[in-house]
Structure formats: structure tokens, C-alpha cells
Amino acid sequence: MDSEHLEAYLADELDAAGRRQVERALRHDRDLCASFVAQAQMGEGLRILLGGAGKDGAAAFNQSVLARLRSEGAGDNRGFAKSVLTEIVEEREGLRPLRWPLLVKTGLISAAASIGLLLLLQTIIFNKASAPTAGAVEPVSPLIFAARIERGEDVVWSGNTVNRIREDGWLSTGLLKLESGSLLIAFNSGATALVEGPAELSIESGNRLFLRVGRLTAEVPPAASGFTVNTPRLNAIDIGTRFGVTVEGNGDSELHVMEGEVEVSRTSGNSVTTLVREGVALRADSRTRNELKPVPYAGDHFKLQLGSLTVPQPALRYNFDESPGAIVEDSGTIPLFDVPIIASGELDRSPRRGPGKKGGGLVFRPGEILDVALSRDFRLESPHTVAFWIKLPPAIGQNSREQILEYGREGLSWKVSCNLESGRGVRGALKVACPGGHVIGSTDLADGNWHHVAYRFIGGSASDVTSHLQLFVDGKPETLSDSFSGEMRAGRAGNLRLGGSENEGFQGWIDELAFYREAISTLTIQHLGN
């Protein structure tokens, strides 16, 4: 039985005999049951996406969703493990994945005539697919802020677009309409897109956008390989470094590869993937059954740069490269925070100097600490970024965490640790917490190797850690394995402490610690870990 029968069943378009035939097949075919649930999830996802899109955004949402589905292998075959559409719903709306009870509640499967059929489907699909397995990680809704406008030139926005952009340039997922001008958008993955107006585009995630109309140049570093540009006619996935895309008003699209390689395919019809190399250009028009058409290369006509690149400097920086001595030197923008490595009367609580990732570093054991008194202008609720190199031996302790650093005061502080809590997130992953909330990454740091760790807090009003805090390990954005909603209250940072008590301090090496008083770009974070 094919997917069209299931679609007709869900749409209540079959007569009584046809319905009985489908129900009979569902009772005896587990694969068909899985396809049935996947299609129901898709239908509900479309209702959520398109139902709330509004008059102006409905068409763009529709084109974007369909392009995403086709680009990631949906087509007419709906038998993949996780609905791509469900993923888009999570990214766009911050919703939890659609589960069986929601499908029942919405009535999408109420057409299944008997309670027995519902129970059978629930037993076969829901209990099998959603029951947690040993070591399984529950999916967490993605971050709201996926990109930031780094620079703009003569920018004029259309309609209410300007209301969706924060004063500091951060963008949430959704539609942008640029009437004129140029802007550089930096994605969380490290990729950048230089967009020339007039243009309409939708930020889909930290490594993907949908260009409905307009012109852009994408620059993709190795860490962001896989950056994707979808258009109404084609899908382009970067596996090189630089390419340009144009989309005309009718959706016809061109791809020009300036450097590296790009995988390109049509969004529908003849969707065979073609590898396009440097100096080659292809065009996709409305003749969907035809192959992509070669056109004269015009990569030199795309804008490649917008303004000059500024490299932010940390307010606080410890390289730990001093020759053996009592003072750890701060080389930040206001070098006022040199500190003694050994506090008076606390020789047994002080870390030791040792080899770092780059030159010297500090070696900690549980109970060893290094305190830094910060000035009044270090604020807990303000945007900031913290980055450092860390090496932790394989975690064998029984504590719930190994605290790496903390700043703030009693009851009001940011705490950064290696997660060792049983049953909550990936063991050994980076955990950043504030009072009442936390996020946990998915990379095991406790493996005996050096890792570059960074996180940025975007700040602003109602700055929940699950949406305003972004983690990076070795230059790549972290997928969250666990999170709990909570906001950081306003207050002075007061004191920075490296290490922790004997019960929760960490054992390992730390090097190249930097503290920025802004949410720095992903490119800068990747440069620090290069």
C-alpha cells in the first residue's frame, strides 16, 4: 500500500470499503504503521507552520518548508526515522517534537475507526519509538537566535522586518525583507552570507537559510561545512568555501562557485545531485524534469566584502605563560586583574603551573582554586563570552559535576562545569548554569584530550539560558543534550573563581582563558580555537 492511500485516509477521502482496507493493512504491517504516524506528524506540522504564518508570510513559509523537505530526502518517500517537517516545527516555533498523544488530541488519527486499532498503533509505534533506551538523550528545542547582522550598508527594511531585529543585530529564525542596501549575516555555524537587496530570505537555522528572491554570497569555513542555501528552484550545500546564489522574482535560480565545491540539486522533479566545482555556474528554471543548465560563470560580479573586519579584544585574558612565579598576569584590554597564584596561608588550595595547550597552563585538583576580584562593570546579566582550553582525564568521580569556574556571589552566579550527573544530559559534557536554569552540551570533554570550550550569553530582556546561551566545543555549536529554563537576575559578577571545593572541583588542565564583555561572533570563537 503506498503513501497516497494513507494521505487519502487521513484526509477522510476514502469510502467505507477503502477505509476498512487501510485499517486491515495497518493492523498487520508495522512499517505501514510507522509511515502512517510520520504522515500524521507532517500534516500537523504543516497546520502549525502555515496556520500561524499570517497573510504576508504564508507563501514564503510554504516555499521554505517544501524546499527543506525536498532537499533532505522527503520527496514521495515518507519512511524516514524523524520527520524533517517536525524538525522545522521545532526550529521555527521552539516546539517539542510531535508525540502520539498530540496526534490523538488533534484528531488527525481519530479517523481510525476502532479503539482496538488505536491501541495496536500505540503499542507498535509509540511505545517502541519513544520509550527511552539506555544512554538515550531526549531532544531539546534548538536555540532561538540563529544568526547576527555583523555589518550593513545603506540598509532599508520592508514592513515589520526591523521589529524582528535586536538592537545588537541578533536574529531569530524567520522571514526578513530587505528593500535595498547590503548586509553581512553571520550564522552560528561560522558561515556568513553577504546579502544584496532587494531580497527576501528566511533564517532556517544556524547553518541554513531559504532565499526566496535576491542575491547573496556565502563564505563557509571548514567548521561550517554543510551550510545550505535553499531557493524555490534549487538546493545548494557547501563543501568548499565560497559561492554565490541569485533568485529572480519567478523563482529561477543560479549558482556560481567561486572557490571549493558545492552540491546542488533541484527542489523538485529531476533532483539528482550535481557536484559543482570552482569557476562553474548552473541555472535552475521551472522545467523541473530537465537537468540543471550550465551558464556563463559570473562569480566576479558578486560582492565579496562589506566593510573591514574588526577583531574584538577580551576584557580579561590569562595565557598562563609566565615563567615560574607567584603572579598570574592579565593581558586583557584593561590589565588590572593580575592575581597571586598562591593566596596567603592557602598553599594547599592553590593550583600548580604545568604544560598547557599553548605554552604554559595551570593544573588543578579538586579543592584547588584561583580567585580574581572583578570590578563593578562586570555584570552577570550583560552580554559576554567566555573561552578557554581544557583537558580533563576520563571522568571516574562520583560527584554530580566537576566545577571549572564560577563568577558572581553566593546564590547569584554563573557556574561552568563538566557534567557528571547521572541521567541528565551527556556525561562529561559542558554544563553552564545560573540560578534555576542550565544548558548541557553533547561532547564528552572528559576524554583526556585538549578541547577548546566557549559559550556566549546574548543578554537582553527576559534572557532565558535555554534561548540566550550558546555553547561551542572545538569551534562548533553544541547540540544541547539537556536544558532547564531559567533567567539570570541583574547583579555584579564580583568574583571569578577557577576550580572548586574538594566535593565539586575539577581535576585537569586549563589554558588561554579569555573573558569578553560582548557576545562575540562564531568566527572569532573559531579563531581562538584554531
C-alpha positions in Angstrom: 0.0 0.0 0.0 1.5 3.4 -1.0 1.5 6.8 0.8 -1.3 8.1 -1.3 -3.8 5.7 0.3 -2.6 6.9 3.7 -3.0 10.5 2.7 -6.5 9.9 1.5 -7.3 8.0 4.7 -6.0 10.9 6.9 -8.0 13.4 4.7 -11.1 11.3 5.1 -11.4 10.9 1.3 -12.0 7.1 1.2 -15.3 5.3 1.1 -16.2 2.8 3.7 -14.6 -0.1 1.8 -11.4 1.8 1.3 -11.2 2.7 4.9 -11.6 -0.9 6.0 -8.9 -1.9 3.6 -6.4 0.6 5.1 -7.3 -0.3 8.7 -6.8 -4.0 7.9 -3.4 -3.3 6.5 -2.4 -1.1 9.5 -3.2 -4.0 11.9 -0.8 -6.3 10.2 2.0 -4.1 8.8 4.3 -2.4 11.2 6.2 -0.5 8.5 2.9 0.9 7.2 2.0 2.0 10.8 5.3 3.9 11.0 4.6 5.6 7.7 1.1 6.4 8.9 2.3 8.2 12.1 5.0 10.0 10.1 2.4 11.4 7.7 0.2 12.4 10.5 3.1 14.3 12.1 3.7 16.0 8.9 0.1 17.1 8.5 0.0 18.5 12.0 3.4 20.2 11.5 2.1 22.0 8.3 -1.0 23.1 10.2 1.2 24.6 12.9 3.6 26.3 10.5 1.2 27.6 7.9 -1.7 28.3 10.2 0.2 30.9 12.1 2.2 32.4 9.3 -0.2 35.2 8.5 -1.2 36.7 5.2 2.2 38.1 4.3 4.2 35.1 5.4 2.2 32.1 4.3 3.6 31.8 0.8 7.2 32.2 2.0 6.7 29.7 4.7 5.2 27.3 2.3 8.0 27.6 -0.2 10.6 27.3 2.5 9.1 24.2 4.1 8.7 22.4 0.8 12.2 23.2 -0.2 13.5 21.9 3.1 11.6 18.7 2.8 12.7 18.0 -0.8 16.3 18.9 0.0 16.6 16.4 2.8 15.2 13.5 1.1 11.4 13.6 1.8 10.0 13.6 -1.8 7.3 11.0 -2.1 9.0 8.6 0.3 7.9 9.4 3.9 9.5 6.5 5.6 12.4 8.2 7.3 13.1 8.0 11.1 12.4 11.6 12.1 10.1 13.8 10.1 12.1 16.7 8.6 9.0 18.7 8.9 8.9 18.0 12.7 12.4 19.3 12.9 11.4 22.6 11.1 8.5 23.0 13.6 11.0 22.7 16.5 13.4 25.2 14.9 10.7 27.7 13.8 8.4 27.6 16.8 10.5 26.2 19.6 8.1 23.3 20.0 8.7 19.9 21.4 8.7 17.0 18.9 5.1 15.9 18.0 4.2 12.9 20.0 1.4 10.3 19.7 -0.9 11.9 22.4 -0.8 15.2 20.4 -1.8 13.4 17.2 -4.7 11.8 19.0 -5.8 15.1 20.6 -5.8 17.0 17.2 -8.0 14.4 15.7 -5.6 13.5 12.9 -5.9 9.8 13.7 -9.4 9.8 15.0 -10.4 8.5 11.7 -9.1 5.1 12.8 -12.4 3.5 13.4 -11.8 1.3 16.4 -10.3 1.6 19.8 -8.5 -1.6 19.1 -6.7 -0.1 16.1 -5.6 2.9 18.2 -4.3 0.6 20.9 -2.5 -1.5 18.3 -0.9 1.5 16.7 0.1 2.9 20.0 1.7 -0.4 21.1 3.6 -0.8 17.8 4.7 2.7 17.2 4.6 4.9 20.3 5.9 2.6 22.9 8.6 1.2 20.6 9.8 4.5 19.2 9.6 6.9 22.1 10.5 4.7 25.1 13.9 5.8 26.4 16.7 3.4 25.8 19.9 3.1 27.9 22.1 6.1 27.3 19.4 7.8 25.0 19.3 11.6 25.0 15.9 13.4 24.9 15.9 16.0 22.1 16.0 19.6 23.2 14.5 22.5 21.3 17.1 24.4 19.3 18.3 27.9 20.2 16.1 30.8 19.1 18.9 33.1 17.9 20.5 31.6 14.8 22.5 34.4 13.3 23.5 38.1 13.7 23.9 41.0 11.4 27.5 41.9 11.6 27.5 44.9 9.2 25.1 46.8 7.0 25.4 49.4 4.2 22.5 51.7 3.2 20.0 49.1 4.6 16.3 49.8 4.2 14.0 47.2 5.6 10.5 46.3 4.4 7.4 46.2 6.6 7.8 44.9 10.1 11.1 43.2 9.5 13.0 45.8 11.5 10.9 44.9 14.6 12.3 41.4 14.5 16.0 42.5 14.7 17.5 43.3 18.1 19.5 46.5 18.5 22.7 44.5 18.6 21.8 42.7 15.3 20.8 39.3 16.7 18.2 37.5 14.5 15.8 34.8 15.4 14.6 32.3 12.8 12.0 33.7 10.4 11.5 35.9 7.3 13.5 39.0 6.5 12.6 41.5 3.7 15.4 43.8 2.5 14.2 46.6 0.2 17.7 47.9 -0.6 21.3 48.0 0.6 23.7 45.3 1.6 24.2 43.4 4.9 26.5 40.7 6.2 24.8 38.0 8.3 27.0 35.7 10.5 25.4 32.3 11.3 26.0 30.4 14.5 27.9 27.8 12.5 30.6 30.3 11.4 29.3 30.7 7.8 28.5 34.2 6.6 26.1 35.4 3.9 26.5 38.8 2.2 23.0 39.7 1.0 22.3 42.4 -1.6 18.9 44.0 -1.7 16.2 43.8 -2.7 15.9 40.4 -1.2 13.6 38.1 0.8 15.1 35.4 2.9 14.3 33.2 5.8 16.8 32.2 8.5 16.1 28.5 9.0 18.8 27.5 11.5 22.3 28.3 12.5 23.6 26.7 9.3 20.8 27.1 6.7 18.7 29.8 5.0 16.0 30.0 2.4 16.5 32.7 -0.3 13.1 33.5 -1.9 14.4 36.3 -4.0 17.6 38.3 -4.2 21.3 37.8 -4.3 23.9 36.6 -1.8 27.5 35.4 -1.4 28.2 32.7 1.1 31.6 32.3 2.8 31.9 29.0 4.6 34.9 28.0 6.9 35.7 24.3 7.3 33.9 24.1 10.7 30.6 25.2 9.0 30.9 22.7 6.0 27.4 21.7 5.0 26.0 25.3 5.1 22.8 25.1 3.0 21.0 27.7 0.8 17.6 26.6 -0.4 15.7 28.5 -3.1 12.4 27.8 -4.8 14.3 26.0 -7.6 17.5 24.6 -6.1 19.2 23.4 -3.0 22.9 24.2 -2.6 25.1 22.5 0.1 28.6 23.9 0.6 31.5 21.5 0.9 34.1 24.2 -0.1 34.5 27.8 0.9 32.7 30.4 -1.3 29.7 30.5 -3.7 27.1 33.0 -4.9 23.3 32.5 -5.5 20.8 34.6 -7.3 17.0 34.1 -7.3 14.7 36.0 -9.7 11.1 37.0 -8.9 9.7 33.9 -10.6 12.0 31.7 -8.5 14.5 30.8 -11.2 17.9 30.4 -9.6 21.6 30.4 -10.4 24.6 29.1 -8.5 28.1 30.4 -9.1 31.0 28.7 -7.3 34.0 31.0 -6.7 36.0 28.6 -4.6 35.8 25.0 -3.4 32.8 22.7 -4.3 29.1 22.8 -3.8 26.5 20.0 -4.1 23.4 21.3 -5.9 20.1 19.7 -6.9 16.6 20.8 -8.0 14.0 21.2 -5.3 11.6 19.0 -7.3 11.4 16.9 -10.4 14.9 15.8 -11.6 16.5 16.2 -8.2 19.8 14.3 -9.0 22.7 15.9 -7.0 25.4 17.5 -9.1 28.9 18.4 -7.8 29.8 22.0 -8.9 33.4 23.0 -8.8 35.2 26.3 -8.8 34.6 28.5 -11.8 31.4 26.7 -12.8 27.8 28.1 -12.8 24.4 26.3 -13.2 20.8 27.6 -13.6 17.5 26.0 -12.4 14.3 27.2 -14.1 10.7 26.0 -14.0 11.4 23.0 -16.2 11.8 20.6 -13.3 12.4 17.4 -15.4 15.4 18.9 -17.1 18.9 18.7 -15.8 20.4 21.9 -14.4 21.6 24.1 -17.2 25.3 25.4 -17.4 25.5 29.2 -17.8 28.5 31.5 -18.2 30.4 31.9 -14.9 29.9 35.4 -13.4 31.3 34.9 -9.9 33.3 38.1 -10.2 30.1 40.1 -10.2 29.2 39.1 -6.7 30.1 41.4 -3.8 32.7 39.6 -1.6 33.3 42.1 1.2 31.4 44.6 3.3 33.5 46.9 5.4 36.5 45.9 7.4 36.7 43.0 9.8 37.1 44.1 13.5 38.6 41.6 15.9 37.2 42.1 19.5 39.7 42.1 22.4 39.0 40.4 25.7 38.5 42.4 28.8 40.2 39.7 30.8 42.8 37.2 29.4 45.2 34.8 31.1 47.7 32.9 29.0 49.4 31.3 32.0 52.7 31.6 30.1 54.7 33.4 32.8 57.9 31.9 34.0 57.5 30.2 37.3 56.4 32.8 39.8 53.7 33.8 42.2 51.7 36.2 39.9 49.4 35.2 37.1 49.3 38.2 34.6 46.2 39.6 33.0 46.8 40.8 29.4 43.2 41.9 28.7 42.2 45.4 27.4 42.4 46.8 31.0 45.1 44.7 32.6 44.1 45.3 36.2 43.5 41.8 37.3 46.9 40.2 37.9 46.5 37.8 40.8 48.8 35.7 43.0 48.7 32.1 42.2 49.2 31.3 45.9 46.9 33.1 48.4 48.2 33.9 51.8 48.1 30.8 54.0 46.5 28.7 51.3 49.4 26.8 49.7 47.4 23.6 49.8 44.5 25.2 47.9 46.5 26.6 45.0 46.8 25.1 41.5 50.2 24.3 40.0 51.8 25.5 36.8 52.2 22.9 34.1 52.2 22.4 30.4 49.2 24.0 28.6 47.8 23.7 25.1 49.9 26.7 24.0 52.9 27.2 26.3 52.2 27.1 30.0 48.9 26.4 31.7 47.5 25.6 35.2 46.9 22.2 36.7 44.0 21.8 39.1 42.9 19.1 41.6 39.6 19.2 43.5 39.8 21.7 46.3 42.3 23.9 44.5 41.1 27.4 43.5 42.3 30.7 42.0 40.3 33.8 42.9 40.1 37.0 40.8 38.3 40.1 42.2 36.4 41.8 39.3 35.4 45.4 39.1 31.9 46.8 39.3 31.4 46.9 35.5 31.5 43.1 35.1 27.7 42.4 35.2 26.1 38.9 35.3 23.1 39.9 33.1 25.1 41.7 30.4 26.2 40.0 27.1 29.5 38.3 27.4 31.6 35.4 26.1 34.0 33.1 28.0 36.6 30.9 26.1 39.4 28.6 27.3 41.3 25.4 26.6 40.6 22.5 28.9 41.9 18.9 29.3 40.1 16.5 31.7 41.0 12.9 32.4 38.3 10.3 31.8 35.6 11.1 34.5 35.6 8.5 37.2 34.3 10.6 40.1 31.1 10.2 41.9 30.2 13.9 42.1 27.4 15.3 40.0 29.8 17.8 38.4 33.4 19.0 38.3 33.3 22.8 38.6 35.7 24.5 36.2 34.9 28.2 37.0 32.3 30.4 38.7 31.7 34.1 38.8 29.2 36.0 40.9 28.3 35.8 44.5 26.6 33.3 46.8 23.2 32.4 45.3 23.7 34.5 42.2 26.4 33.3 39.8 27.3 31.6 36.6 28.7 28.2 37.1 30.7 26.3 34.4 31.4 22.6 34.9 31.9 19.2 33.4 28.6 17.4 33.8 28.7 14.1 35.7 25.1 14.0 36.9 23.6 10.6 36.3 20.6 10.5 33.9 20.7 14.2 33.0 22.4 15.1 29.7 25.6 13.6 28.2 28.1 12.6 30.9 31.3 14.6 30.6 29.7 17.4 28.5 30.0 21.1 29.2 27.4 22.5 31.6 26.7 26.2 32.1 24.2 27.1 34.8 22.6 30.1 36.5 20.2 30.1 39.5 17.2 28.0 38.4 18.4 27.1 34.8 21.1 25.4 32.9 22.2 24.0 29.5 24.3 20.9 28.8 26.2 20.2 25.6 26.7 16.9 23.9 30.5 16.5 23.6 32.3 14.4 26.2 35.2 16.7 27.4 36.5 14.1 29.9 38.4 12.0 27.4 42.0 13.0 28.2 42.3 15.4 25.2 42.5 19.1 24.9 39.3 20.8 23.9 38.6 24.5 23.1 35.4 25.5 25.0 33.5 28.7 24.6 30.0 30.0 25.4 28.3 33.3 24.8 25.4 34.9 26.6 23.4 37.2 24.4 21.7 39.1 27.2 18.8 41.5 27.0 15.4 41.4 28.5 13.9 38.0 29.5 17.3 36.4 28.8 16.5 32.7 29.4 19.5 30.5 29.3 17.8 28.0 27.0 17.5 30.6 24.3 20.2 33.2 25.0 23.1 31.0 25.9 25.1 29.2 23.1 27.8 26.6 23.7 30.8 25.8 21.4 33.3 22.9 21.6 36.3 22.9 19.2 34.7 25.7 17.2 31.4 24.0 16.5 28.0 24.9 18.1 26.9 22.3 20.6 23.6 20.4 20.4 22.0 20.5 23.8 21.6 17.2 25.5 19.6 18.7 28.4 18.3 22.1 29.5 16.2 23.8 32.1 14.6 27.2 31.7 15.9 30.0 33.9 16.8 33.7 33.8 19.9 35.4 35.2 19.0 38.2 37.5 20.8 41.5 37.4 23.9 41.9 39.5 27.6 42.4 39.7 29.9 39.5 38.8 32.0 40.4 41.8 34.4 37.5 41.9 35.8 35.0 39.4 36.9 31.6 40.8 38.7 28.9 38.9 38.3 25.4 40.4 36.1 24.5 43.2 35.8 22.7 46.6 37.0 19.2 47.3 33.5 17.9 46.7 33.0 19.5 43.3 36.2 21.0 42.0 37.7 19.7 38.7 40.9 17.7 38.1 42.7 18.7 34.9 44.5 21.4 32.9 43.3 24.8 31.8 44.9 27.3 29.4 44.2 30.5 27.4 41.3 31.8 29.4 39.5 34.9 27.9 36.5 36.9 29.1 34.8 39.2 26.6 32.1 41.7 27.6 30.1 41.0 24.4 28.6 38.1 22.6 31.4 37.7 20.1 31.0 36.2 16.6 31.4 32.5 15.9 34.3 33.3 13.5 36.1 34.9 16.4 35.4 31.8 18.6 36.7 29.5 15.9 39.8 31.7 15.5 40.5 31.3 19.2 40.4 27.6 18.9 42.3 27.4 15.7 
